[in-house]
């Protein structure tokens, strides 16, 4: 892997969690925390539900990440 490939991997790797957090923030505002599902977050983030589970494990973990920002 070249330095350029590594940079692209890192940027893409950071983009996915940020997209998930942005989607969750939008949905929490729109529907509330309780009514928002991980599947809804995945769909809005253009990620698979499995990716959301791998990156954050739980909806509570997503909320904690948003509150830490």
N, C-alpha and C positions, 0 to 999 in steps of 0.2 A: 504494500500500500504506500502510495506516495504521500508527501506532505499535503498536497492539494486534496487528495482523496480523504485524508484524515480530517481536514478542515471541513469539507462538505459533509462528512458523516457527523461531525460535532454540531454543525449548524442545523442539519436535519434533525438530529437527536434532541436539540433544544427546542425546535419548532413544534414538535408534537406535544410536549407537556404544556407549552404556552398556548397552543390552540385548544387544548382540553380545558385549561383554566379560563380562557376567554369564553368558551362555549358555556361552561358551568356558571360563570358570573352572569352571563346573559339570561340563562334559563332560571337561575335562582331569583333574579330580579323579576322575570316575567311570570313564573309559576310558583315561586317559593321553593325553599329547600326540600320540604317534605314531598311535594308533588313532582319533583325532578328526579328522573331515573338516570342511571349510568348509561343506559341505552340511548336516551335522549341526548345526553352529553356527547356520546360517541358520534351520533349522527350529525349533530351540529358542528362538531370538530372535524368532520370527515375522517374519522378514525374508526377502526373496528372496536366493538365492545371489548374484545380481548386485550387490545392495546391499552384501553383505559384501565382495565383491571391490572395489567402488568405494571403500568406507570404509577398508579395511585392506590391500588388495592381496594379502597372504599370511597364512598361519597364523602364520608367524614374527613378523610385524608385530603380530598380536593378542597373542601371548605377550609381546613386548617391552612393549606398552602395559600389560598386566597387571602385569608386573614393575616398571614405573615407578610404579605406584599406591602 
